[in-house]
Amino acid sequence: MKFVISSTELLSHLSSISKVISGKHTLPILDNFLFKLEGSELIITATDLETTMITRIDLDNVEGEGTLALEARRLTNMLKEFPEQPLTFEVDVESMHVDILTENGKFSIVGQNGEDFPQLPGLQEENSNSLKISSEMLVTGISKTIFATADDELRPVMNGIFIDIKNDSITFVASDSHKLVRYRRSDIETGIETKFILPKKPAALLKGILPMDDTEIQVQIDASNAFFTINGSQLISRLVEGEYPSYDSVIPADSPNKVVVDRVLMNNIIKRVAVFSNQASNLIKLKLSANEMEVSAQDIDFSISAYEKMKCQYDGDEMEIGFKSVFFAEILSNISSNDVVVELLDPSRAGIIVPLEKENDAEDELMLLMPMMINA
């Protein structure tokens, strides 16, 4: 088996799929890329059994066919040091000995039998759904929600992004029980109704590799896996099993006390004042009155405190409510609008944070934050 490939092209493809390889497994073969030469196409696969990424490269100069597994770290580290040049891979399929010939030298490694690589999941077509979605919509939905996912071993359903697909909309939801994000788009016609929970790792991989444009992504979902295909490359993710909690039930139906604030200014004030909060609780207090908000924090143990006032538009009753500063700042950092609306019912109910201006009329973005008890 023999093929010639550009060093930079190969490195680009390997770098995009190498993030799947975790190192935390009991199968040494998973530290390898699977190379499969089929006709004039080189198919390269990486997996950790939960997430699989497959990339394809069309080649001009090939001889023979076959599969072998090559050590991922050694191969990528070597390619990083090469300038752009053609590389010739000569593979003895019986001994798995590989010679990589460059313009000025030869690098020899020994691969493993490709037959030892885990069987890749296939789509169960009889129980599957399929839709096409723009890369921009998928990346935005993931980016808006992934920070709110949990790390809860007891409730694995909270560790992923819940994706609810309707005929004329798609909704992305994530929550760690303290904060919740719901991002909905209505500028799509899916023709199907289904829902699934996408784990955090493949969601982050998709966010990192997909372009922020109108490139069309094919999404196929069966009972166990989701398949994302773009330009021949594919990411396969095992889905989180279980029923996602009824998130709509925790969103207050009506919050009459509304405050409009400059998002960046409020975020900066929260970060400054939070330095003086109790390090265990990170509690900050918001004191709202007509056209003014006071953000304060204190740590009684160290006799330190801080407050800062800012102008705002407030329509509601005077109120004092507590929040965890880290979560509030995180929410504000993940909204793109210049101004935000904070909707409050009372100090014991969740606060709703929404953008004042929408970048897209088809967007519906809502972030929820549970309050903290303010000690008297």
C-alpha positions as a printed Julia matrix, in Angstrom:
376×3 Matrix{Float64}:
   0.0    0.0    0.0
   1.4    3.36  -1.01
   0.15   6.94  -1.23
   1.49  10.48  -1.59
   0.0   13.37   0.39
   0.77  17.0    1.24
   2.33  17.35   4.71
   0.32  20.45   5.62
  -2.95  19.0    4.32
  -2.46  15.83   6.33
  -1.57  17.82   9.47
  -4.67  19.99   9.04
  -6.95  16.96   8.87
  -5.25  15.16  11.75
  -5.35  18.26  13.97
  -9.1   18.6   13.46
  -9.85  15.05  14.62
  -7.08  14.52  17.19
  -9.04  16.34  19.91
 -11.27  13.26  20.18
  -8.38  11.19  21.55
  -8.53  11.51  25.34
  -5.83   9.23  26.74
  -8.24   8.14  29.49
  -9.11   4.65  28.32
  -8.11   1.0   28.67
  -7.66   0.24  24.94
  -4.19   1.23  23.64
  -5.49   1.12  20.06
  -7.51   4.27  20.82
  -4.26   6.26  20.94
  -4.06   5.74  17.19
  -5.55   7.14  14.02
  -7.14   4.57  11.73
  -5.94   5.04   8.14
  -8.07   3.4    5.45
  -7.09   3.69   1.78
 -10.07   3.01  -0.48
  -9.58   3.69  -4.17
  -8.17   7.21  -4.37
  -9.65   8.27  -1.02
  -7.85   8.26   2.33
 -10.27   7.95   5.26
  -8.83   8.8    8.7
 -10.71   8.05  11.93
 -10.2    8.91  15.61
 -12.45   7.8   18.45
 -12.78   7.5   22.23
 -15.78   5.12  21.83
 -18.19   7.88  22.88
 -17.26  10.34  20.11
 -15.89   9.5   16.67
 -14.52  11.85  14.03
 -13.89  10.85  10.41
 -12.15  12.93   7.76
 -11.6   12.19   4.07
  -8.81  13.26   1.7
  -8.81  12.73  -2.07
  -5.41  11.61  -3.37
  -3.9   11.53  -6.86
  -1.01   9.12  -6.39
  -2.04   5.82  -4.73
  -1.19   2.12  -5.0
  -3.2   -0.65  -3.38
  -5.76  -0.54  -0.57
  -5.82  -1.44   3.1
  -6.09  -0.25   6.69
  -3.66   0.35   9.51
  -3.53   2.23  12.82
  -0.78   4.81  13.42
   0.18   6.4   16.75
  -1.53   9.78  16.84
   0.85  11.81  19.0
   4.06  10.76  17.28
   2.6   11.35  13.81
   1.2   14.81  14.55
   4.34  15.91  16.41
   6.42  14.91  13.41
   4.16  16.67  10.9
   4.25  19.93  12.88
   7.98  20.19  12.16
   7.71  19.72   8.41
   7.52  22.57   5.91
   5.01  22.09   3.09
   6.15  19.14   0.98
   4.82  15.88  -0.47
   5.14  12.84   1.8
   5.18   9.3    0.46
   3.75   6.63   2.76
   4.96   3.11   1.92
   3.14   0.48   3.99
   3.9   -3.22   4.29
   0.38  -4.45   5.12
   1.7   -7.73   6.56
   4.3   -6.38   9.01
   2.56  -2.95   9.43
   5.95  -1.35   8.85
   5.6    2.2    7.48
   8.26   4.26   5.73
   7.47   7.98   5.37
   9.65   9.38   2.63
  10.35  13.13   2.45
  12.38  15.2    0.04
  15.52  14.67   2.11
  14.95  11.72   4.38
  13.03   8.72   5.6
  11.07   8.17   8.84
  10.16   4.61   9.81
   7.43   3.61  12.25
   5.43   0.47  12.96
   1.65   0.67  12.92
  -0.98  -1.69  14.28
  -3.5   -3.88  12.54
  -6.48  -1.77  11.51
  -8.76  -4.76  12.21
  -8.11  -4.2   15.94
  -9.69  -0.74  15.76
 -13.19  -0.58  17.34
 -16.17  -1.08  15.04
 -17.65   2.3   14.18
 -21.32   2.95  14.97
 -23.71   2.88  12.03
 -27.0    4.67  11.58
 -30.1    2.65  12.49
 -32.1    3.93   9.54
 -35.42   2.36  10.56
 -35.53   4.5   13.74
 -33.76   7.61  12.48
 -34.56  11.23  11.68
 -32.65  13.52   9.36
 -32.48  17.28   8.82
 -30.23  19.89   7.3
 -29.12  22.92   9.3
 -26.75  25.78   8.6
 -23.39  25.63  10.3
 -23.98  29.12  11.74
 -27.22  28.06  13.43
 -25.7   24.95  14.96
 -22.54  26.73  16.15
 -24.55  29.62  17.62
 -26.91  27.27  19.46
 -23.99  25.37  20.97
 -22.0   28.53  21.81
 -24.96  30.14  23.57
 -25.63  27.13  25.8
 -22.56  24.97  26.38
 -21.22  27.12  29.25
 -24.37  26.34  31.27
 -24.01  22.54  31.13
 -23.34  20.69  34.38
 -20.66  18.26  35.57
 -22.92  15.99  37.57
 -22.1   12.28  37.74
 -25.42  11.55  39.43
 -27.5   13.26  36.74
 -25.75  12.71  33.4
 -28.66  14.21  31.46
 -27.61  17.63  32.78
 -24.09  17.25  31.35
 -25.14  17.88  27.77
 -27.12  20.23  25.55
 -30.78  19.32  25.11
 -31.78  19.87  21.47
 -35.52  19.99  20.8
 -36.4   19.93  17.1
 -39.87  20.93  15.9
 -41.23  21.29  12.37
 -40.52  25.02  12.3
 -37.97  25.61  15.08
 -34.96  24.24  16.91
 -34.3   24.87  20.6
 -31.01  24.45  22.48
 -31.18  24.17  26.3
 -28.53  23.73  28.98
 -28.7   23.96  32.76
 -26.64  23.12  35.83
 -29.59  23.76  38.22
 -28.18  27.2   39.14
 -28.41  28.75  35.7
 -30.37  27.84  32.59
 -30.04  28.95  28.98
 -32.65  28.53  26.27
 -31.79  29.53  22.71
 -34.43  29.06  20.02
 -34.35  29.68  16.26
 -37.48  29.81  14.14
 -35.84  30.43  10.74
 -35.67  26.73   9.89
 -38.07  24.15   8.47
 -36.98  20.72   9.64
 -39.98  18.63   8.62
 -39.42  16.41  11.67
 -40.03  16.37  15.4
 -37.4   14.79  17.64
 -35.24  15.59  20.65
 -31.92  14.38  22.03
 -29.16  15.28  24.5
 -25.77  16.03  22.93
 -22.84  15.46  25.34
 -20.54  18.37  26.14
 -17.38  16.99  24.49
 -18.77  16.48  20.95
 -20.65  19.77  21.27
 -17.35  21.55  22.01
 -15.69  19.75  19.09
 -18.43  20.87  16.71
 -18.11  24.44  17.98
 -14.39  24.34  17.3
 -14.39  22.84  13.81
 -17.54  24.18  12.13
 -17.41  27.44  10.16
 -19.6   30.37  11.21
 -21.36  30.57   7.85
 -24.25  29.09   5.84
 -22.48  25.81   5.07
 -25.08  23.05   5.22
 -24.72  20.37   7.88
 -26.59  17.1    7.6
 -27.76  15.81  10.99
 -29.01  12.26  11.43
 -30.31  10.99  14.77
 -31.23   7.47  15.82
 -31.94   6.03  19.27
 -28.27   5.91  20.28
 -26.19   8.3   18.16
 -26.16  11.59  16.3
 -24.27  11.9   13.01
 -23.08  15.33  11.82
 -21.76  15.41   8.24
 -20.07  18.37   6.53
 -18.27  18.23   3.19
 -17.66  14.49   3.57
 -16.23  14.73   7.09
 -18.27  13.34   9.95
 -18.63  13.54  13.72
 -20.54  10.73  15.43
 -21.64  11.17  19.03
 -23.24   8.71  21.38
 -26.25  10.43  22.91
 -26.91  10.87  26.63
 -29.6    8.44  27.72
 -32.47   9.68  29.86
 -35.24  12.25  29.94
 -34.3   15.91  30.17
 -36.14  17.81  32.96
 -39.09  20.02  32.04
 -37.13  23.27  31.75
 -40.12  25.47  30.88
 -41.64  24.85  34.31
 -38.84  26.76  36.09
 -39.11  29.85  33.87
 -41.39  32.44  35.57
 -44.39  33.23  33.41
 -44.43  36.9   34.4
 -41.72  39.05  35.96
 -43.09  42.61  36.27
 -39.93  44.24  37.67
 -37.69  45.02  34.7
 -34.31  46.75  34.66
 -32.43  47.74  31.49
 -28.65  48.05  31.92
 -25.49  48.36  29.88
 -24.24  44.76  29.67
 -20.5   45.46  29.58
 -20.66  48.08  32.35
 -22.66  45.79  34.62
 -20.36  42.86  33.94
 -17.29  44.93  34.82
 -18.9   46.25  38.02
 -19.88  42.73  39.11
 -16.31  41.49  38.57
 -14.83  44.42  40.54
 -17.23  44.17  43.45
 -17.07  40.35  43.55
 -13.4   40.58  44.62
 -14.76  41.62  48.02
 -17.35  38.84  48.29
 -17.07  35.76  50.45
 -14.9   33.33  48.48
 -17.12  30.38  49.37
 -20.42  31.89  48.28
 -19.41  34.6   45.76
 -22.6   36.39  46.83
 -23.33  39.83  45.4
 -26.4   41.92  46.15
 -28.34  44.0   43.66
 -30.3   46.86  45.21
 -32.77  48.35  42.74
 -34.51  51.68  42.95
 -35.72  54.23  40.43
 -33.09  54.61  37.69
 -30.29  53.26  39.88
 -28.74  49.91  40.71
 -26.3   49.31  43.54
 -24.07  46.24  43.34
 -22.5   45.27  46.66
 -20.56  42.47  48.33
 -18.93  41.79  51.67
 -16.86  39.21  53.48
 -17.52  39.54  57.2
 -14.71  37.12  58.09
 -12.1   39.52  56.65
 -13.99  42.78  57.34
 -14.0   43.8   53.68
 -16.82  45.15  51.56
 -17.51  47.08  48.37
 -20.37  48.66  46.5
 -20.74  50.51  43.23
 -23.73  52.31  41.77
 -24.76  52.54  38.14
 -27.52  54.25  36.21
 -30.23  52.07  34.72
 -33.81  52.09  33.54
 -35.88  50.39  36.22
 -39.59  49.9   36.19
 -40.68  48.13  39.34
 -40.72  47.97  43.12
 -37.62  48.66  45.19
 -35.9   45.34  45.69
 -32.75  43.72  47.02
 -31.79  40.34  45.56
 -28.68  38.17  45.78
 -26.89  36.21  43.03
 -23.7   34.2   42.65
 -21.32  36.66  40.97
 -19.46  34.06  38.9
 -22.67  32.82  37.3
 -24.03  36.31  36.65
 -20.79  37.44  34.99
 -20.73  34.25  32.92
 -24.25  34.89  31.64
 -23.49  38.5   30.75
 -20.34  37.42  28.9
 -22.39  35.07  26.71
 -24.91  37.67  25.54
 -23.94  39.76  22.53
 -26.44  42.62  22.94
 -25.09  45.97  24.19
 -27.95  46.29  26.69
 -29.76  43.57  28.6
 -33.09  43.35  30.38
 -33.11  41.75  33.83
 -36.63  40.61  34.74
 -37.41  39.93  38.39
 -40.49  38.74  40.25
 -39.28  38.76  43.87
 -36.03  38.04  45.78
 -36.85  34.32  46.08
 -37.6   33.65  42.4
 -35.28  33.17  39.46
 -34.12  36.21  37.52
 -34.45  36.27  33.73
 -31.77  37.95  31.6
 -32.54  38.62  27.93
 -30.88  40.81  25.28
 -32.56  44.13  24.61
 -31.69  44.02  20.9
 -31.75  40.94  18.68
 -29.18  40.28  15.98
 -31.75  38.09  14.24
 -35.53  38.46  14.47
 -35.84  34.68  14.41
 -33.77  34.37  17.61
 -35.28  33.87  21.06
 -32.56  33.96  23.71
 -33.29  33.6   27.42
 -30.96  33.08  30.38
 -32.18  32.26  33.88
 -30.27  32.57  37.15
 -31.42  31.27  40.52
 -31.09  33.77  43.4
 -29.12  33.29  46.6
 -30.37  33.87  50.12
 -29.28  37.23  51.53
 -28.34  36.87  55.19
 -29.86  39.53  57.39
